[in-house]
């Protein structure tokens, strides 16, 4: 099977697969869109145009459908007849002011039933002429006039026109030098331009002046790309053909473009360009509201950041108060961490005694009791002081885990909720409230408070550990132990000299207990000085480090939970907008692979200024359905 595929066949299949991937990605994007008005509108638009966004392989080889669109009296029907070389559609002043029905010229082997129109809305002419071998021509009703038989509110012409044009691959838009700014005709051209190519023709060339520059400016104002405007005289071409004469070169060039280029060699290019043009229009139509909505989302995000910053400042001030009010707790933690880090050593032993001085004194007092009454009094005092100390420490620690105590009042939360609601209404975002009560609720604040103070306590412990490790490491330990040991060592040497040399050799008296007590006193005082120097070294700058912890926590993502619902909704919207950009990049890549049709003189819609929603094929004349409701397979 693979051997029968040529290189062109493989390239064609690869290209079709690219279209399929683009279609699948766009549908998946629309299906997974968050609840946001621009995305919901885009989802509906994609659903309505889904039938036209597909690329049926059989339609690529079907005869090219060319529709003629123009106001009454612009020579549309005359051009239609001149291309066929015979008078098929009613044309001329005697049949004005209108073309009443859709006049279809096709090959005898072609069934125009795909148009989905009633028999009384169609006038079918099956002609065996070379031009129609790969092409179907449709002379559409005039959009700027109505049949008097339809009554005052008759809309039959527009109904037929809007049912036929969605099936056209190419539109031929005819104007004259006097009649080219019809608002009704211009709106119909804009309405049906997405997903199809346009040939612009100025008729009555023999009797009218050349106003193509003005016409080009007008078409450009409609948002149309105009590479070329043909200037023909169809009436003269028809007369020459009836007389058996050759037509003029301009008309011959235009007819050759239709017959040999568009309907033959470029048919696949046109249909692919039409499909890409429809995708481009659709993505531009989606991108406009999305970008406009993202501006409101950016304002909402800015408001969220401002409210978070305001509350973070209040929270930081409250936590700083807690830091200042619990200095004793931090210093006791530093002392305990120092004891755990140093372990053994004379100075470490003295610092351990210092840390446990309260318990030691209470134990000594209890041991000195001689009577039951003294024991009861000493024990009671010991118990009271012990309980009081533990209570003060637990109170200081509990202050760091107190729920909903971040320095914010219900008024602050209500103010933030009011501001948030206003920006949410402007952005069209409706986040679903979470289980903790929603953005800036008291429940959410309590949850954040517990987490903030838990992190604060953990980071303070980390600061204490790092500070002790950095400022009281092994080298510092050795240095301070040596410094503390200088006085005890000198006293020991002095007592050894007094005993071994002065007393035993020189016969001098031994040092008394008063010396021992004084030596112990000075050793203790020396230890207090050295220990105080060490603790000063450890505690110097501790407050600044703790304030830095507070500052980090005030700007940490922990506070994002105060408005998590709105933040998550904004993030989801932005992520989905980025996914749309990925679809746009896929379309741009496919456009580079397919190429354009500008070399054929075909105009199209500029996707930078998307018009209103284009019409698509319908199955009945009386009830024109929206794009997504069509039951027919429309051309890409």
C-alpha positions in Angstrom: 0.0 0.0 0.0 2.8 2.4 0.9 4.5 1.8 -2.4 1.6 3.3 -4.3 1.9 6.6 -2.4 3.9 9.2 -4.2 5.8 12.0 -2.5 3.0 14.4 -3.2 0.5 12.0 -1.6 2.6 11.7 1.6 3.0 15.5 1.8 -0.8 15.8 1.3 -1.5 13.3 4.1 1.0 15.0 6.4 -0.6 18.4 5.7 -4.1 17.0 6.5 -2.8 15.5 9.7 -1.5 18.9 10.6 -5.0 20.3 10.1 -6.5 17.5 12.2 -4.0 18.2 15.1 -4.9 21.9 14.9 -8.6 21.1 15.1 -8.1 18.7 18.0 -6.0 21.1 20.0 -8.5 24.0 19.5 -11.4 21.8 20.6 -9.4 20.5 23.6 -8.6 24.2 24.5 -12.2 25.2 24.2 -13.5 22.2 26.2 -11.0 22.7 29.0 -11.6 26.5 29.4 -12.1 27.9 32.9 -15.3 29.6 33.8 -14.5 33.1 32.4 -16.8 35.0 30.1 -14.2 35.5 27.2 -13.4 31.7 27.3 -17.1 30.8 27.5 -17.8 33.0 24.5 -14.9 31.4 22.7 -16.1 28.0 23.5 -19.5 28.8 22.0 -17.9 30.2 18.9 -15.7 27.2 18.4 -18.8 24.9 18.8 -20.8 26.9 16.3 -18.0 26.8 13.7 -16.9 23.2 14.3 -18.4 21.9 11.1 -16.4 24.4 9.1 -13.2 23.8 11.0 -13.0 20.2 9.9 -11.2 19.3 6.7 -13.2 16.6 4.9 -10.8 15.0 2.5 -13.5 14.5 -0.2 -14.2 18.3 -0.3 -10.6 19.1 -1.4 -11.3 17.5 -4.8 -14.9 18.8 -5.3 -15.6 21.4 -7.9 -14.7 25.0 -6.9 -17.7 27.0 -6.0 -17.6 30.7 -7.0 -20.3 33.1 -5.8 -21.0 36.5 -7.4 -21.8 39.2 -4.8 -22.7 42.8 -5.6 -25.3 45.5 -5.3 -28.1 45.9 -7.7 -26.9 47.5 -11.0 -23.2 46.7 -10.5 -23.0 44.3 -13.5 -22.8 41.1 -11.4 -25.2 39.1 -13.5 -23.8 40.5 -16.7 -20.3 39.3 -15.6 -21.8 35.9 -14.7 -23.3 35.6 -18.2 -20.2 36.8 -19.9 -18.0 34.2 -18.3 -20.5 31.5 -19.4 -20.7 32.9 -22.9 -24.5 32.9 -22.9 -27.4 34.8 -21.2 -28.3 32.5 -18.2 -29.1 35.0 -15.4 -31.4 37.9 -15.9 -29.3 41.0 -16.4 -29.7 44.5 -17.6 -31.9 47.5 -16.8 -35.1 45.7 -17.9 -34.8 43.2 -15.1 -33.9 45.7 -12.3 -33.9 46.3 -9.5 -32.9 42.8 -8.5 -31.7 39.2 -9.1 -34.6 37.3 -7.4 -33.1 33.8 -6.9 -29.7 32.1 -6.7 -28.8 31.2 -10.3 -26.6 28.2 -10.3 -24.5 27.2 -13.4 -23.0 23.8 -13.1 -21.9 20.8 -15.2 -24.6 18.2 -16.0 -22.8 15.7 -13.7 -22.9 18.0 -10.7 -25.8 17.9 -8.2 -26.2 21.3 -6.5 -28.4 19.8 -3.7 -25.5 20.4 -1.3 -26.7 24.1 -1.2 -29.6 23.0 0.9 -32.1 25.4 -0.6 -35.7 25.0 -1.7 -36.5 24.5 -5.3 -38.1 27.9 -5.6 -34.9 29.6 -4.3 -32.7 28.1 -7.0 -32.5 28.5 -10.7 -30.3 25.7 -11.9 -28.6 25.6 -15.4 -26.7 22.6 -16.3 -24.3 23.5 -19.0 -21.7 21.3 -20.7 -19.0 24.0 -21.1 -15.3 23.8 -20.3 -15.5 26.5 -17.6 -17.8 24.4 -15.5 -15.9 21.1 -15.7 -14.2 21.9 -12.3 -16.2 24.9 -11.2 -19.7 25.9 -10.1 -20.8 29.5 -10.6 -23.6 31.0 -8.5 -25.2 34.4 -9.2 -26.4 35.4 -5.7 -29.4 37.7 -5.1 -28.8 41.4 -4.5 -28.3 42.1 -0.8 -29.4 45.7 -1.1 -32.9 45.2 -2.5 -35.9 43.1 -1.6 -38.6 41.5 -3.7 -41.9 43.5 -3.4 -43.7 40.2 -3.3 -42.1 39.4 0.0 -43.9 42.2 1.8 -42.6 45.2 3.8 -40.5 43.0 6.1 -39.4 40.5 3.4 -35.9 39.1 4.0 -35.9 36.4 1.3 -33.0 37.9 -0.6 -30.7 38.0 2.4 -31.9 34.5 3.5 -30.9 33.0 0.1 -27.7 35.0 0.0 -26.6 33.9 3.5 -27.5 30.3 2.8 -25.5 30.2 -0.4 -22.3 32.1 0.4 -21.1 29.7 3.1 -20.7 27.1 0.4 -18.6 29.3 -1.8 -14.8 28.9 -1.9 -14.3 32.2 -3.8 -16.5 35.3 -3.8 -16.4 37.7 -6.8 -17.3 41.1 -5.5 -18.5 43.5 -8.2 -18.7 47.3 -7.9 -18.9 50.3 -10.2 -17.2 53.7 -10.0 -20.5 55.2 -8.7 -21.7 52.3 -6.6 -19.0 50.9 -4.4 -19.7 52.2 -0.9 -23.0 50.4 -0.2 -23.2 49.8 3.6 -25.4 46.7 3.2 -23.2 45.1 0.5 -20.0 46.0 2.5 -21.4 44.4 5.7 -22.3 41.2 3.8 -18.8 41.0 2.3 -17.3 41.4 5.8 -19.8 38.9 7.2 -18.9 36.2 4.7 -15.2 37.0 4.2 -13.9 34.7 7.0 -12.8 31.4 5.5 -13.0 32.3 1.8 -11.1 34.2 -0.9 -12.4 37.3 -2.7 -11.9 38.6 -6.3 -12.6 42.3 -6.5 -13.9 43.5 -9.9 -14.8 47.0 -11.1 -17.3 46.6 -13.9 -18.5 49.1 -16.6 -14.9 49.8 -17.5 -15.8 51.2 -21.0 -18.1 53.9 -19.7 -16.9 54.5 -16.1 -13.7 56.1 -15.0 -11.0 54.1 -13.1 -11.5 54.7 -9.4 -9.6 51.7 -8.1 -7.5 53.7 -5.7 -10.6 55.0 -3.9 -12.1 51.5 -4.0 -9.0 50.0 -2.5 -9.1 52.5 0.4 -12.7 51.7 1.0 -12.1 47.9 1.0 -9.1 48.4 3.3 -11.4 50.3 5.8 -13.6 47.2 5.8 -10.7 45.2 7.0 -10.0 43.4 3.7 -6.7 42.5 2.1 -6.8 43.7 -1.5 -3.8 42.5 -3.6 -5.5 43.3 -7.0 -8.7 44.9 -8.4 -9.7 43.8 -11.9 -11.3 46.3 -14.2 -13.6 44.7 -16.8 -16.5 45.5 -19.1 -18.7 42.4 -19.0 -21.4 43.9 -21.3 -18.9 44.5 -24.0 -17.3 41.0 -23.5 -20.8 39.5 -23.8 -21.6 41.4 -27.0 -18.3 40.3 -28.6 -18.9 36.7 -27.8 -22.4 36.9 -29.3 -20.9 38.5 -32.4 -18.3 35.7 -32.6 -15.4 38.1 -31.8 -12.6 37.7 -29.3 -13.0 39.3 -25.9 -10.6 42.0 -24.7 -7.3 40.9 -23.0 -8.4 42.0 -19.5 -11.6 39.9 -19.6 -9.7 37.0 -21.2 -7.1 37.2 -18.4 -9.8 37.1 -15.7 -11.6 34.2 -17.3 -8.4 32.3 -17.7 -7.6 32.9 -14.0 -10.9 31.3 -13.0 -10.8 28.4 -15.4 -7.2 27.4 -15.5 -5.7 28.6 -12.2 -8.4 28.7 -9.5 -10.6 25.8 -10.6 -7.7 23.6 -11.6 -4.2 24.0 -10.3 -5.0 26.1 -7.3 -8.2 24.5 -6.1 -6.5 22.7 -3.2 -4.5 25.8 -2.3 -7.6 27.9 -2.1 -9.5 25.5 0.1 -6.6 25.1 2.5 -6.1 28.9 2.5 -9.8 29.3 3.2 -9.6 26.9 6.2 -6.5 28.6 7.5 -8.2 32.0 7.0 -11.2 30.8 9.0 -8.9 29.5 11.8 -7.0 32.8 11.7 -10.2 34.8 12.0 -11.5 32.6 14.7 -8.4 32.9 16.8 -8.3 36.6 16.3 -11.9 36.9 17.3 -11.1 34.9 20.4 -7.9 36.8 21.2 -9.5 40.2 21.2 -11.9 39.6 24.1 -9.3 37.5 25.9 -6.6 40.3 25.7 -9.2 42.9 26.8 -10.2 40.6 29.7 -6.6 40.0 30.7 -6.2 43.7 31.3 -9.0 43.5 33.9 -7.4 40.4 35.3 -4.1 42.3 35.6 -5.9 45.0 37.6 -7.4 42.3 39.8 -3.9 40.8 40.4 -2.5 44.2 41.1 -5.3 44.8 43.7 -4.6 41.4 45.2 -0.9 42.3 45.5 -1.7 45.7 47.1 -4.0 44.1 49.6 -1.5 41.4 50.4 1.2 44.0 50.8 -1.0 46.1 53.1 -1.8 43.1 55.3 1.7 41.9 55.2 2.8 45.2 56.7 0.3 44.9 59.5 1.3 41.3 60.1 5.0 42.1 60.1 4.4 44.9 62.7 2.5 42.4 64.9 5.1 39.7 64.6 7.8 42.3 65.4 5.9 43.2 68.5 5.9 39.5 69.4 9.7 39.3 68.8 10.3 42.3 71.0 8.1 41.0 73.8 9.7 37.6 73.9 13.4 38.4 74.0 13.8 36.2 77.1 12.5 33.2 75.2 15.0 33.7 72.3 18.0 34.1 74.7 17.0 31.0 76.7 16.9 29.1 73.4 20.3 30.4 72.5 21.6 29.2 75.9 20.0 25.7 75.6 21.4 25.4 72.0 24.8 26.4 73.3 24.7 23.7 76.0 23.6 21.1 73.5 26.4 22.1 71.0 29.3 22.4 73.4 28.8 19.4 75.7 31.7 19.0 78.1 34.2 21.6 79.3 34.7 23.8 82.4 33.0 26.8 80.9 30.3 24.6 79.4 29.7 23.1 82.8 29.5 26.6 84.4 27.1 27.7 81.6 25.0 24.6 82.3 24.9 25.5 86.0 23.9 29.1 85.0 21.1 27.7 82.8 19.8 25.5 85.6 20.5 28.1 88.4 16.9 28.4 89.3 16.3 24.7 89.7 19.6 24.3 91.6 18.7 27.1 94.1 15.3 25.6 94.6 16.8 22.2 95.2 19.4 23.6 97.7 16.7 25.4 99.6 14.6 22.3 99.8 17.6 20.3 101.0 18.4 22.8 103.8 14.9 22.3 105.4 15.3 21.0 109.0 11.7 20.8 110.1 8.4 19.7 108.4 7.3 23.3 108.4 10.5 24.5 106.6 10.1 21.6 104.1 6.5 22.5 103.3 7.4 26.2 102.9 10.5 25.5 100.8 8.6 22.9 98.7 5.7 25.3 98.2 8.0 28.1 97.1 9.9 25.8 94.8 6.7 24.5 93.2 5.3 28.0 92.7 8.5 29.3 91.2 8.8 26.3 89.0 5.2 26.5 87.8 5.6 30.2 87.2 8.7 29.8 85.2 7.2 27.1 83.0 4.0 29.2 82.6 6.0 32.2 81.5 7.9 30.1 79.0 4.9 28.3 77.7 3.0 31.6 77.4 5.8 33.1 75.4 5.9 30.0 73.1 2.1 29.9 72.8 2.1 33.5 71.6 3.8 32.3 68.5 1.0 29.8 67.7 -2.0 31.9 68.7 -4.8 31.5 66.1 -6.1 34.5 64.2 -3.8 37.0 66.0 -2.0 38.6 63.1 -2.9 42.2 63.9 -5.8 42.2 61.5 -9.4 43.1 62.4 -12.7 42.1 60.8 -12.8 45.6 59.4 -9.6 45.0 57.6 -10.9 41.8 56.1 -14.2 43.4 55.1 -12.4 46.3 53.4 -10.2 43.8 51.5 -13.2 41.7 50.5 -15.0 44.8 49.2 -12.1 45.9 47.0 -11.6 42.3 45.8 -15.3 41.9 44.8 -15.2 45.1 42.8 -12.2 44.0 40.7 -13.6 40.5 40.4 -16.8 41.9 38.9 -14.8 44.0 36.5 -12.7 41.0 35.4 -15.6 38.6 35.2 -13.9 36.1 37.6 -16.1 34.2 39.9 -13.9 31.9 42.0 -15.5 29.1 43.9 -15.2 29.6 47.7 -12.9 27.0 49.3 -13.6 25.1 52.4 -11.9 27.7 54.6 -14.5 30.3 53.9 -13.2 32.1 50.8 -10.8 35.0 50.3 -10.1 37.3 53.2 -12.4 35.4 55.5 -11.9 35.0 59.3 -11.5 31.2 58.9 -8.9 31.7 56.2 -7.0 34.2 58.3 -7.0 31.7 61.3 -5.5 29.0 59.0 -2.9 31.4 57.7 -2.1 32.6 61.3 -1.4 29.1 62.5 0.9 28.4 59.5 2.7 31.7 59.8 3.5 31.3 63.5 4.5 27.7 63.0 6.9 28.8 60.3 8.1 31.7 62.4 8.9 29.4 65.3 10.6 26.9 63.0 12.7 29.6 61.4 13.6 31.2 64.7 14.9 27.8 65.8 16.9 27.6 62.6 18.3 31.1 63.1 19.4 30.1 66.7 21.0 26.9 65.5 22.9 28.6 62.7 24.0 31.5 65.0 25.4 29.1 67.6 27.1 27.0 64.9 28.6 30.1 63.3 29.6 32.1 66.4 30.3 29.4 68.9 31.9 26.7 66.8 34.7 24.4 67.8 37.4 27.1 67.5 35.4 29.5 69.6 34.7 26.8 72.1 38.4 26.0 72.5 39.3 29.7 72.7 36.7 30.5 75.4 37.5 27.4 77.4 41.2 28.3 77.4 40.3 31.9 78.4 38.2 30.7 81.2 40.8 28.2 82.4 43.5 30.9 82.7 42.5 32.0 86.2 41.7 28.5 87.6 45.0 27.2 86.2 47.0 30.1 87.7 45.3 29.5 91.1 46.0 25.8 91.0 49.7 26.5 90.2 49.8 29.1 93.0 48.4 26.6 95.5 50.8 23.9 94.2 53.7 26.2 94.7 52.5 27.1 98.2 52.3 23.4 99.2 55.3 21.9 97.4 57.8 24.7 97.6 56.8 27.3 100.1 55.5 24.9 102.7 57.6 21.8 102.2 60.9 23.4 101.4 60.7 26.9 102.7 58.6 26.0 105.7 56.0 28.7 105.2 52.4 28.2 106.3 49.7 26.8 104.0 47.1 29.0 102.4 43.9 29.0 104.5 40.3 28.4 103.6 39.8 32.1 103.2 42.1 31.9 100.2 40.0 29.0 98.8 36.8 30.9 99.2 38.2 34.0 97.6 39.7 31.9 94.8 36.3 30.2 94.2 34.6 33.6 94.2 37.0 35.1 91.7 36.8 32.0 89.5 33.0 32.3 89.6 33.2 36.0 88.8 35.7 35.3 86.0 33.4 32.6 84.6 30.5 35.0 84.7 32.5 37.6 82.8 33.7 35.1 80.2 30.3 33.6 79.9 28.7 37.0 79.6 31.2 37.9 76.9 30.3 34.7 75.1 26.5 35.3 75.4 27.0 38.9 74.2 28.7 37.5 71.2 25.9 35.1 70.5 23.0 37.5 71.2 24.5 40.5 69.4 22.4 41.1 66.2 19.9 38.4 67.2 17.0 40.9 67.1 18.0 42.0 63.6 18.1 38.3 62.4 14.7 37.7 63.9 13.3 40.8 62.3 14.7 39.6 59.0 12.8 36.3 59.5 9.7 38.4 60.1 10.3 40.3 56.9 10.8 37.1 54.9 7.6 35.6 56.3 5.7 38.8 55.5 6.6 38.4 51.8 6.4 34.7 51.7 3.9 32.7 49.7 2.2 31.8 52.9 0.2 35.0 52.8 -1.1 34.1 49.3 -3.5 31.9 51.1 -5.4 35.0 52.2 -6.7 35.3 48.7 -6.0 31.9 47.3 -9.3 31.5 45.4 -9.0 34.6 43.4 -5.2 34.1 42.8 -5.9 30.5 41.6 -8.6 31.7 39.3 -6.3 34.4 37.8 -3.5 31.9 37.3 -5.9 29.5 35.6 -7.1 32.2 33.2 -3.5 33.2 32.4 -2.4 29.6 31.9 -5.3 29.0 29.5 -4.5 32.2 27.6 -0.9 30.9 27.2 -2.4 27.6 25.8 -4.3 29.7 23.2 -1.0 31.3 22.2 0.3 27.7 21.6 -2.6 27.0 19.3 -1.8 30.3 17.5 1.8 29.2 17.0 0.6 25.9 15.6 -1.6 27.8 13.1 1.4 30.0 12.1 3.5 26.9 11.5 0.8 25.4 9.4 0.4 28.6 7.4 4.2 28.6 6.6 3.9 25.0 5.3 0.7 25.6 3.2 1.7 29.0 1.7 -0.6 31.7 0.6 -2.6 32.6 -2.5 -1.6 36.3 -2.9 0.1 35.4 -6.2 -3.4 34.6 -7.6 -4.7 38.1 -6.9 -7.1 36.8 -4.3 -8.1 39.0 -1.4 -9.3 38.0 2.0 -10.1 39.2 5.4 -7.3 40.7 7.6 -7.5 38.8 10.8 -6.2 41.8 12.8 -9.6 43.4 12.7 -12.1 40.5 13.0 -15.6 41.3 11.9 -18.9 39.9 13.2 -19.6 36.2 13.3 -19.6 34.7 9.8 -22.6 32.7 8.6 -22.3 29.1 7.7 -24.3 26.6 5.7 -28.0 25.9 6.6 -30.3 23.2 5.6 -33.4 25.2 5.0 -34.2 28.6 3.6 -36.9 29.7 6.1 -34.9 29.1 9.2 -31.3 30.2 9.0 -29.4 28.5 11.7 -26.2 29.5 13.5 -22.9 28.0 12.3 -22.7 25.2 14.8 -26.2 23.9 13.9 -25.5 23.1 10.2 -26.1 19.5 9.3 -24.2 19.7 6.1 -20.5 19.4 5.6 -19.3 22.8 4.5 -16.2 23.6 2.5 -13.1 24.4 4.4 
